[in-house]
Amino acid sequence: MHLFSTLVFLFGIAYYRAATDLEGQAEVIKLGGVAKLALVVVAALDVVLGLVSWPILVPLSGDLVFGLLFFRALSRLPVAAAGSRSDLT
């Protein structure tokens, strides 16, 4: 419980920093998007495997929405801020 709470708190700090400086925190936005979508995938697998019941997906639908919004915000950043290395090729 303490480890999970610490992780949630640290992600909250990172999300706050990303909200105040989108271009400077593009990597945090990527990590947040991947983390949110990974939660949904793992929970869906747990439901399919019968480890948890399907109602767990109801609150996680919020994580799905936010994960998609993070990637949408990332796609709207300038290419250099989004971490693209296309200028090196």
N, C-alpha and C positions, 0 to 999 in steps of 0.2 A: 504494500500500500504506500509506504513512504517513497519507494523508488519511483512508482508511477506518478505520485504527486509531484516529486521533484522534476520529473521529465515534463509533465504538463506545465509546471511553473516556468521552466526554462524555455519551452516552446512559446509560452505566452510572452516572455521578454523578447524573443526573436521576432515574433509576429508584430509586437509594438514597434520594434526598430524598423521592420520592413514597411510598416504603415507610415512611418515618418520619413523614410528615404527609400522609395521604391527602386530607383536605379542603382543605388549603392548596395542594396541588399538583395539583388537578383538571385544569388545562390541560396539565401534563406527562403525565398519564395519557392524555388525549385524543391528544396528539402521539405518545406511545408506541404506542397502539393503531393509529392511522392509519399510522405508519411500519412497524409489523410487518405489517399487512395489505397495505400497498403493496408490500412486498418479495415477498410471496407472489404477488400479482397480476402483478407484473413478471416474476418467474421463470416463472410459468405461461404468460405470453405468449411469453417466450423459448423455452420448450419447444415450444409450438404452432408458432412460426415456424421451429423447427429450429436455433436459434442455440446452444442447449445441450441436453444429453441429460436425460432425465427423472429420473435419480437425484438431481439437484440439489433436487428437491422433497422428498426424504426429510428432510434437516436443516431445511428450511424449514417442514416440518409443525409443528415446535416453535414457530416464529414465528407460525403460524396460531393455535395453541393459546394462546400468550401474548397475542396481539392480542385474541382473544375474551375472555380473562380480564380484560384491562385494561378493556374496555368493560363487562364484568359488574361489576367493582369500581366503575366510574364510575356505573353505573346504581343502585348501592346507596348512593351518597353522598346527603346531603340536597340538595334542589333548588338552594339558594343556592350550595352549594359546587361543584356540578357545572357552574356557569356558565350556568344557564338565565336568560333575561331575561323570563320570563313575568310577573314582578311589574311590569314596565314597561308592559305592554299593558292 
